[in-house]
């Protein structure tokens, strides 16, 4: 845990100090990341690195198919056909992974 205490005469001074702390933290992080390979090699130190989170799609093909089925059961087959056309496909199985979340949201709005 890191605790930082700042005192300031006014909001502008406090903002400036906070900005400097944030910039300094980012600069320090960049410097440590750049130095990590040398620290590991020269001083036999292990440096923990944060892995970037892998973004998983918020909707799957199965979600799209399920929602499309609900839209059809709601009697909105024509609206679903127009939506599929908007995405440049004839059926949900032709959607690309990049389209899943947007299609699911748009189709869900038709229900």
Protein Blocks (a to p, Z undefined) as FASTA:
>chain_A
ZZdddddfbfklmmmmmmmmmmmmmmmmmmmmmmmmmmmmmnopacddddddddddfbdf
klmmmmmmmmmmnopmmmmmmmmmmnopabfklpcfklmmmmmmmmmmmZZ
